[in-house]
């Protein structure tokens, strides 16, 4: 069996890791400007953001897209 690596940049990355890395890189102020959702602008926290993003598919997709776009800068 060949051991091939997935080409999906989100493979093996949890939503919590994505939010934590984006918050560390941008901060909640900038995240709130880039993605206009309340969990980043009003009393933001990792926990409240994860709760909202797990329930809201469209918002999670925007966060994942920003993560993929930002990934080269993070590494």
Secondary structure, DSSP 8 states (H G I E B T S, - for coil): --------TTTT--HHHHHHHHHHHHHHHHHHHHS--HHHHSS--HHHHHHHHHH-HHHHHHHHHHHHHHHHHH-
